[in-house]
Amino acid sequence: MLMIKDYIRPKSLEEAYELLSSNKNSRILGGGAFLRLGSKRINTAIDLCDLDLNYIKETDEGIEIGAMTTFRDLEKSQILKEYFGNLLADALKGIMGVQFRNYVTVGASVYSKYGFSDLITALLALDCTLVF
Ligand SMILES: Cc1cc2nc3c(=O)[nH]c(=O)nc-3n(C[C@H](O)[C@H](O)[C@H](O)COP(=O)(O)OP(=O)(O)OC[C@H]3O[C@@H](n4cnc5c(N)ncnc54)[C@H](O)[C@@H]3O)c2cc1C
């Protein structure tokens, strides 16, 4: 069973980083889909939902995708469709159901480096740069 002692929604990236690095039993929460399967004791669960990290935006250098962006956001994005056609939507559409893809996050999937990840395979083909 997953046990969480404290749940915190930091108001800045600096605060989140401090919470994460000050205790080795702190964990960042993405959608929680994978975390909830394990039986762990988390001292501080850090929810990044107040940090405006859910975005897909076009800049002069390329397209930026925030860590809290969900798989469903990627699937529906007009910007991604315009540049890459259906590549990302096709890679993700077979993963569980829409409800699941509505809360599973890009940051968690990339950080966790799952060997089975359909997202990582698609991102590799797009020659992405990761910013941690
Ligand atoms: C039942 C099931 C079936 C799945 N099937 C597939 C599939 O067919 N294809 C596929 O590609 N994927 C599949 N996945 C994986 C899924 O797509 C996600 O990659 C996975 O659930 C992690 O996303 P999450 O947001 O739920 O992360 P969480 O469960 O919240 O977190 C997972 C890990 O990432 C860490 N983390 C979370 N956010 C961040 C962040 N911003 N920065 C650093 N670390 C972070 C957490 O601390 C935790 O260690 C499946 C997952 C489940 C549970």
The ligand as an ORCA input file, in Angstrom:
! r2SCAN-3c Opt
* xyz 0 1
  C      -1.497      0.401    -15.513
  C      -0.512      1.208    -16.318
  C      -0.342      0.948    -17.677
  C       0.568      1.688    -18.433
  N       0.725      1.429    -19.768
  C       1.596      2.155    -20.494
  C       1.763      1.927    -21.907
  O       1.159      1.044    -22.486
  N       2.650      2.724    -22.585
  C       3.354      3.712    -21.968
  O       4.130      4.404    -22.621
  N       3.212      3.964    -20.644
  C       2.360      3.212    -19.898
  N       2.239      3.450    -18.550
  C       3.075      4.501    -17.937
  C       2.326      5.826    -17.947
  O       2.148      6.237    -19.291
  C       3.135      6.910    -17.207
  O       4.393      7.030    -17.787
  C       3.294      6.605    -15.737
  O       2.046      6.301    -15.170
  C       3.947      7.769    -14.979
  O       3.142      8.910    -15.081
  P       2.397      9.542    -13.812
  O       2.124     10.981    -14.162
  O       1.268      8.695    -13.398
  O       3.589      9.466    -12.709
  P       3.573      9.182    -11.139
  O       3.044      7.828    -10.850
  O       2.983     10.330    -10.406
  O       5.166      9.232    -10.888
  C       6.054      8.229    -11.390
  C       7.491      8.548    -10.915
  O       7.945      9.760    -11.500
  C       8.315     10.710    -10.474
  N       7.907     12.028    -10.967
  C       6.648     12.466    -11.200
  N       6.667     13.692    -11.753
  C       7.963     14.041    -11.866
  C       8.641     15.203    -12.352
  N       7.979     16.256    -12.867
  N       9.994     15.228    -12.288
  C      10.685     14.179    -11.775
  N      10.097     13.050    -11.293
  C       8.767     12.983    -11.350
  C       7.546     10.256     -9.233
  O       8.178     10.689     -8.037
  C       7.587      8.747     -9.400
  O       8.824      8.224     -8.979
  C       1.341      2.711    -17.791
  C       1.163      2.984    -16.410
  C       0.251      2.242    -15.678
  C       0.064      2.587    -14.212
*
